[in-house]
Every structure is written in C-alpha cells, then in structure tokens.
Amino acid sequence: MGKIVIIGAGAMGTAFGYPCSDNKHEVNIIGTHLENKAIDELNKNRFHPSLNLEVTKSIKFFKHESIKDVFKTKPDLIVIGVSSKGIDWIAEELKKVSENGKLPNLLMLTKGLSINGKKYELLVDKLERLLSEKGIKNINLSAVGGPCLAPGLANRVHSGVVIANKNLDTAKSLSNMLSTDYYHVSTSSDINGVEVCAAIKNIFSMVIGAASGLNKTRPKDNLYLNTSAALVKQSIYEMEVFVEFLKGKKETVKGLAGLGDLYVSAAGGRNSKMGAFIGEGIVFSEAKKTKMQNVTVEGAELIFEIGNKVKEDFDDKKLPLMIAMINAILEDKKLDIKWKNFN
C-alpha cells in the first residue's frame, strides 16, 4: 500500500481515485482554489454531480488550503487532474510542497498542446519547464492516455489505458501500482506520441462528428456511416503525420492513445457534438452561442491555441481534414473538406 495524492476534484480526478483505492492505497484528493464549495458538498453528502454517484468513503477530499497538511506524510505519487488552464497554478502549488527542489513521482491526467514562443509545447513539457524555473528539476513525470471516460471508470467498467514515461521501467512500476481487474494499464516509452494523440484526437473527433451533415441528402438512420469510415481512416493517417512531426512514434496512433481514444471521443463526446453542428452548416460561433454555450469544446480550444502554427507547417494537401477544421473554427466559416487530397 502507498499514499496517492490527486490534485483536482473534477470528474476524472475523482474517478481516478477508484483504481487507486481499490489497490488499497491511501487516496487523498485536493481540490483547486475554484473547488472549495464542491469539496464542502462532497464532504457533506459524498455525491459527485459530474459522476452522478456517491463517492466511495475510502477516498478523502480536502480544500487546497490544506495541501501542506496532506503532504506532511510524503506521498508515493502525485496525480495532476486539473484543467489545461490550471498548469501554471499547479506549478505554484507543487512548489509549496517540494523538498530541497524535489518532488515525488508525478502522473498527468491533464492533456493539451500549446505554443511556447514559436514552438509546440506539450503540457507535460510545460509543467516540467515551469517547475524547473522554480528550482525543481530532475522530476519523474508520466502521463496517462487512452479511451477512459470518467463516469465509466468510477463505475468500474473495463477500461484500457496506457501510461507513458521516457523510462519504461517507471511506467511499468506505475502500471503495477494502479492496475485492477477492470483498469487495464499498458505501458509506453513514447510520451510524446501518447500526449500528442490525446490532444489532437479532439480535433479529428469534431471532423468525424460532422459526417452526417456533410452529405447533401442529409441521410437519416446510419447511412452516414460510410462517410464516418472514410473520415476515420484519414484521421488516423493525419494523426500519424502530426505525431511523427512532433517526434512521437506513428505506431502509437494505432494504439489506445490514438485510435482507441479517437473512437470514444467520436462516439458522442462534446467535440463530436460540436462537429455535428458544424457539419450541418452552422458556423462555430453560432453553434457555441446557441447550442453549447456553457460547454468546453477541447478541440476548438486547441485550434485557437495551435491552429495558426499548424497552418504555417502544413497545408490542406498534407492534412486536408485538420486544416479544414482549423479554417472552419478560426475563420468562423462552413466546413470545406478537400476530399481529393485524402491519402
């Protein structure tokens, strides 16, 4: 048994506590500075609204003001479960609990890709950079990828994920620490590939979600599946191109972190839903305002972050799907896919 501290009391942070707890680890979840009210409610009635269940009593919740108290006993693993916008905040919090410029092993649930200067930067690299600037170096940082929706995990349904670390032995150690009879953990040393897939699959799930609306006849039932299949095949090809461009392995795209995660996201997540509206001819700004006003669409946010940079590096002959969705979002216009450029 060990001690695991999860920072972030959202759906995935809390759901991740289940395989940790089921492995008999001590599990402490610390909320962010924005989750104080939620922590009070969880400690009062144990009900998590995003997961729609009563959280097992073996998982303990704390407000972020208690972080130093929670860390009085050094944890074996710190799990980062904040939003991508919270990486700067989490770096400050980790600084508070570091000892002599060192931290326990870190595991990132948070996914994302940003621009630093004129270069792409994965969130794992951003966190490592921010911590290094604060004098915390030589950290051991791993990441989780793959098709694992939080409600399913919290209900202990069979879920397959991949833990990536440049040091495969570390990834295998975490797999042994976290695997259960329902949480099936594979390992990879391709942290770049896993993290790039986790980010860009949101863009491609938007494209696949547009399948039905792309047909002039607006076919009912499942006739649009022909279109979806063509889009899935091209999406995988373009993900391979982009992953290799960012020094990941193309083989990773055909695994859980790529194809597996794309399948789940395209099957009916928020990105796919936005893609469906765009496929019907509704421009992004209108769909966001009238259909998904209070919903975070990760694929669109990623496009606003990296879209212009992608267009500098690629054209619609190389990445016809990705460029088409980037243009639709950035220029707020109807989706125009260059089918003739498909690989």
C-alpha positions as CSV (number, residue, x, y, z in Angstrom):
1,M,0.0,0.0,0.0
2,G,1.1,3.5,-0.7
3,K,-0.1,7.1,-0.5
4,I,-1.5,8.8,-3.6
5,V,-2.4,12.5,-3.7
6,I,-4.7,13.6,-6.6
7,I,-4.9,17.4,-7.2
8,G,-8.2,18.3,-8.9
9,A,-11.6,17.1,-7.7
10,G,-13.3,17.1,-11.0
11,A,-14.8,14.1,-12.7
12,M,-11.6,12.4,-13.9
13,G,-9.5,13.3,-10.8
14,T,-12.2,11.7,-8.6
15,A,-12.8,8.7,-10.9
16,F,-9.0,8.0,-11.0
17,G,-9.2,7.6,-7.2
18,Y,-11.2,4.4,-7.7
19,P,-8.4,2.1,-9.1
20,C,-6.0,3.8,-6.6
21,S,-8.4,3.0,-3.7
22,D,-9.2,-0.5,-4.9
23,N,-5.4,-1.2,-4.9
24,K,-5.6,-0.4,-1.1
25,H,-3.6,2.9,-1.5
26,E,-4.4,5.8,0.8
27,V,-6.2,8.3,-1.6
28,N,-6.4,12.0,-0.8
29,I,-8.0,14.4,-3.4
30,I,-7.1,18.0,-3.0
31,G,-9.5,20.5,-4.8
32,T,-8.3,23.5,-6.7
33,H,-8.9,27.1,-5.4
34,L,-12.0,27.0,-7.5
35,E,-13.5,23.9,-6.0
36,N,-13.9,24.9,-2.3
37,K,-17.7,24.8,-2.5
38,A,-17.6,21.4,-4.3
39,I,-15.3,20.0,-1.6
40,D,-17.7,21.1,1.1
41,E,-20.6,19.4,-0.6
42,L,-18.5,16.2,-1.2
43,N,-17.5,16.0,2.4
44,K,-21.1,16.6,3.4
45,N,-23.0,14.1,1.2
46,R,-20.3,12.3,-0.8
47,F,-22.3,12.9,-4.0
48,H,-20.3,13.9,-7.1
49,P,-22.7,15.6,-9.6
50,S,-20.4,15.1,-12.7
51,L,-20.1,11.4,-12.0
52,N,-23.7,11.1,-10.7
53,L,-22.7,8.8,-7.9
54,E,-21.9,8.6,-4.2
55,V,-18.1,8.5,-3.9
56,T,-16.6,5.6,-2.0
57,K,-15.7,6.6,1.6
58,S,-12.1,5.4,1.2
59,I,-11.4,8.5,-0.9
60,K,-10.8,11.6,1.2
61,F,-11.4,15.2,0.0
62,F,-9.5,18.3,1.1
63,K,-9.6,22.0,0.2
64,H,-6.4,23.4,-1.4
65,E,-5.6,25.4,1.7
66,S,-4.9,22.0,3.4
67,I,-2.2,21.0,0.9
68,K,0.7,21.3,3.3
69,D,-1.2,19.2,5.9
70,V,-1.9,16.5,3.4
71,F,1.8,16.4,2.4
72,K,3.1,16.1,5.9
73,T,3.5,12.5,5.1
74,K,5.3,12.2,1.7
75,P,3.1,10.6,-1.0
76,D,4.4,7.9,-3.3
77,L,2.6,9.5,-6.3
78,I,1.1,12.9,-7.1
79,V,-1.6,12.8,-9.8
80,I,-2.4,16.0,-11.7
81,G,-6.1,16.2,-12.6
82,V,-6.6,19.9,-13.2
83,S,-7.7,21.6,-16.4
84,S,-5.2,22.5,-19.0
85,K,-5.6,26.2,-17.9
86,G,-4.5,25.2,-14.4
87,I,-1.0,24.2,-15.2
88,D,0.5,27.5,-14.1
89,W,-1.5,27.2,-10.8
90,I,-0.4,23.6,-10.2
91,A,3.2,24.5,-10.6
92,E,2.9,27.1,-7.8
93,E,1.2,24.5,-5.6
94,L,3.8,21.9,-6.2
95,K,6.5,24.4,-5.3
96,K,4.9,24.7,-1.9
97,V,5.2,21.0,-1.2
98,S,8.6,20.4,-2.8
99,E,11.6,19.5,-0.5
100,N,15.0,20.6,-1.4
101,G,13.9,21.1,-5.1
102,K,12.5,17.6,-5.3
103,L,9.0,16.1,-5.7
104,P,7.6,12.5,-5.6
105,N,6.8,10.9,-8.9
106,L,4.2,12.8,-10.9
107,L,1.4,11.4,-13.2
108,M,-0.5,13.7,-15.5
109,L,-4.2,13.1,-16.3
110,T,-4.3,16.6,-17.9
111,K,-3.9,16.7,-21.6
112,G,-3.1,19.5,-24.0
113,L,-0.8,21.1,-26.5
114,S,0.2,24.8,-26.6
115,I,2.6,27.2,-28.2
116,N,5.6,28.5,-26.4
117,G,7.4,31.2,-28.4
118,K,7.3,29.7,-31.9
119,K,7.3,26.1,-30.9
120,Y,4.7,23.5,-29.9
121,E,4.8,22.5,-26.3
122,L,3.1,19.5,-24.7
123,L,1.6,20.2,-21.2
124,V,4.0,17.7,-19.7
125,D,6.8,19.7,-21.1
126,K,5.2,22.9,-20.0
127,L,4.9,21.7,-16.4
128,E,8.5,20.5,-16.4
129,R,9.6,23.9,-17.7
130,L,7.6,25.8,-15.1
131,L,8.9,23.6,-12.2
132,S,12.4,23.9,-13.5
133,E,12.1,27.7,-13.4
134,K,11.1,27.4,-9.7
135,G,14.2,25.3,-9.0
136,I,12.5,21.9,-9.1
137,K,14.5,19.8,-11.5
138,N,15.0,16.1,-12.3
139,I,11.3,15.3,-11.9
140,N,9.9,12.0,-12.9
141,L,6.8,12.8,-14.9
142,S,4.5,10.2,-16.5
143,A,1.2,10.7,-18.4
144,V,-1.9,8.6,-18.9
145,G,-3.6,8.3,-22.3
146,G,-6.3,6.3,-23.9
147,P,-10.1,5.9,-24.1
148,C,-11.2,6.3,-20.5
149,L,-14.3,8.3,-19.7
150,A,-14.6,9.3,-16.1
151,P,-18.2,8.0,-15.3
152,G,-17.2,4.6,-16.7
153,L,-14.1,4.4,-14.6
154,A,-15.9,5.5,-11.5
155,N,-18.4,2.7,-12.1
156,R,-15.6,0.2,-12.5
157,V,-16.3,-0.7,-16.2
158,H,-13.5,-2.4,-18.1
159,S,-11.2,0.4,-19.3
160,G,-7.9,0.2,-21.1
161,V,-5.3,3.0,-20.8
162,V,-1.6,3.5,-21.5
163,I,0.9,5.1,-19.1
164,A,3.9,6.7,-20.8
165,N,7.2,7.6,-19.4
166,K,10.6,8.0,-21.2
167,N,11.8,5.4,-18.7
168,L,9.7,2.3,-19.4
169,D,10.6,0.8,-16.0
170,T,8.9,3.8,-14.3
171,A,5.8,3.3,-16.5
172,K,5.7,-0.4,-15.6
173,S,6.0,0.3,-11.9
174,L,3.0,2.7,-12.1
175,S,1.1,0.0,-14.1
176,N,1.7,-2.5,-11.2
177,M,0.7,0.1,-8.7
178,L,-2.6,1.1,-10.4
179,S,-3.9,-1.9,-12.5
180,T,-7.1,-3.7,-11.3
181,D,-9.4,-6.3,-12.7
182,Y,-11.2,-3.5,-14.6
183,Y,-8.5,-0.8,-15.0
184,H,-6.2,-2.4,-17.6
185,V,-2.9,-0.4,-17.8
186,S,-0.4,-0.9,-20.6
187,T,2.9,1.0,-20.9
188,S,4.9,3.0,-23.4
189,S,8.1,5.0,-23.5
190,D,6.6,7.2,-26.3
191,I,5.4,10.0,-24.1
192,N,5.4,12.5,-27.0
193,G,3.2,10.2,-29.1
194,V,0.8,9.5,-26.3
195,E,0.4,13.1,-25.4
196,V,0.1,14.4,-28.9
197,C,-2.6,11.8,-29.7
198,A,-4.5,12.8,-26.5
199,A,-4.6,16.4,-27.7
200,I,-5.2,16.3,-31.4
201,K,-7.8,13.5,-31.3
202,N,-10.3,16.2,-30.2
203,I,-9.9,18.0,-33.5
204,F,-10.4,14.8,-35.5
205,S,-13.4,13.7,-33.4
206,M,-15.0,17.0,-34.4
207,V,-14.5,16.2,-38.1
208,I,-15.8,12.7,-37.7
209,G,-18.9,14.1,-35.8
210,A,-19.6,16.2,-38.9
211,A,-20.2,13.1,-41.1
212,S,-24.0,13.1,-41.3
213,G,-24.3,16.8,-42.1
214,L,-21.6,16.6,-44.8
215,N,-24.0,14.7,-47.1
216,K,-26.2,16.8,-49.3
217,T,-29.1,14.3,-48.9
218,R,-28.8,14.6,-45.1
219,P,-29.3,10.8,-44.7
220,K,-31.2,9.5,-41.8
221,D,-30.6,6.5,-39.6
222,N,-27.0,5.3,-40.0
223,L,-26.5,5.8,-43.8
224,Y,-23.8,8.4,-43.0
225,L,-21.5,5.7,-41.6
226,N,-19.9,5.3,-45.0
227,T,-18.8,8.9,-44.6
228,S,-17.6,8.4,-41.0
229,A,-15.5,5.4,-42.0
230,A,-13.7,7.5,-44.7
231,L,-13.1,10.2,-42.2
232,V,-11.8,7.8,-39.5
233,K,-9.2,6.3,-41.9
234,Q,-8.0,9.8,-43.0
235,S,-7.9,11.0,-39.4
236,I,-5.6,8.2,-38.4
237,Y,-3.3,8.9,-41.3
238,E,-3.1,12.6,-40.4
239,M,-2.6,11.9,-36.7
240,E,0.4,9.7,-37.7
241,V,1.8,12.6,-39.8
242,F,1.4,15.1,-36.9
243,V,2.7,12.7,-34.2
244,E,5.9,12.0,-36.2
245,F,6.3,15.7,-36.8
246,L,6.4,16.2,-33.0
247,K,8.9,13.4,-32.6
248,G,6.4,10.7,-31.5
249,K,6.0,7.2,-32.9
250,K,3.4,6.7,-35.6
251,E,2.7,3.2,-34.1
252,T,1.3,4.9,-31.0
253,V,-1.6,6.3,-33.2
254,K,-2.9,2.8,-33.8
255,G,-3.0,2.0,-30.1
256,L,-5.2,3.1,-27.2
257,A,-3.8,6.6,-27.1
258,G,-4.7,7.3,-30.7
259,L,-7.3,5.1,-32.3
260,G,-8.8,4.0,-29.0
261,D,-9.3,7.5,-27.7
262,L,-10.5,8.8,-31.0
263,Y,-13.2,6.1,-31.1
264,V,-14.6,7.1,-27.7
265,S,-14.4,10.8,-28.4
266,A,-16.1,10.5,-31.9
267,A,-18.8,8.2,-30.5
268,G,-20.6,11.1,-28.9
269,G,-18.5,13.4,-26.8
270,R,-18.5,17.2,-26.7
271,N,-16.2,17.5,-29.7
272,S,-18.2,15.2,-31.8
273,K,-21.4,17.1,-30.9
274,M,-19.9,20.4,-32.0
275,G,-18.7,18.7,-35.2
276,A,-22.2,17.6,-35.9
277,F,-23.5,21.2,-35.8
278,I,-20.6,22.4,-38.0
279,G,-21.3,19.6,-40.4
280,E,-24.9,20.8,-40.7
281,G,-23.5,24.1,-41.9
282,I,-23.7,26.1,-38.6
283,V,-20.6,28.2,-38.1
284,F,-18.7,27.6,-34.9
285,S,-19.6,30.9,-33.2
286,E,-23.3,30.4,-33.7
287,A,-23.2,26.7,-32.6
288,K,-21.3,27.7,-29.5
289,K,-23.7,30.5,-28.6
290,T,-26.9,28.7,-29.3
291,K,-26.2,25.0,-28.8
292,M,-23.2,24.6,-26.5
293,Q,-22.8,27.9,-24.7
294,N,-21.5,26.6,-21.4
295,V,-19.7,23.5,-22.7
296,T,-16.0,23.3,-23.1
297,V,-15.1,22.0,-26.6
298,E,-11.5,20.9,-26.2
299,G,-10.9,20.5,-30.0
300,A,-11.9,24.1,-30.7
301,E,-9.8,25.5,-27.8
302,L,-6.8,23.6,-29.1
303,I,-7.4,25.0,-32.6
304,F,-7.4,28.6,-31.1
305,E,-4.1,27.7,-29.4
306,I,-2.2,26.0,-32.2
307,G,-4.2,26.5,-35.4
308,N,-2.2,29.3,-36.9
309,K,1.0,27.4,-36.2
310,V,-0.3,24.2,-37.8
311,K,-1.2,26.2,-41.0
312,E,2.4,27.5,-41.1
313,D,3.7,24.0,-41.0
314,F,1.2,22.2,-43.2
315,D,-1.3,22.8,-46.0
316,D,-4.5,21.0,-47.0
317,K,-2.7,18.8,-49.4
318,K,-0.9,17.2,-46.5
319,L,-3.5,17.4,-43.7
320,P,-6.9,18.1,-45.5
321,L,-9.0,17.2,-42.5
322,M,-7.1,19.1,-39.9
323,I,-6.7,22.2,-42.0
324,A,-10.4,22.1,-42.9
325,M,-11.5,22.1,-39.3
326,I,-8.9,24.7,-38.3
327,N,-10.2,27.0,-41.1
328,A,-13.8,26.5,-40.1
329,I,-13.0,27.4,-36.5
330,L,-10.5,30.3,-36.9
331,E,-12.4,31.9,-39.8
332,D,-15.8,31.0,-38.5
333,K,-17.0,29.6,-41.8
334,K,-18.6,26.5,-43.1
335,L,-16.5,23.3,-43.1
336,D,-14.9,22.7,-46.5
337,I,-13.0,19.4,-46.8
338,K,-10.8,18.8,-49.8
339,W,-11.7,15.2,-50.3
340,K,-9.4,14.9,-53.4
341,N,-6.4,15.4,-51.1
342,F,-7.1,12.3,-49.0
343,N,-4.3,9.9,-48.6
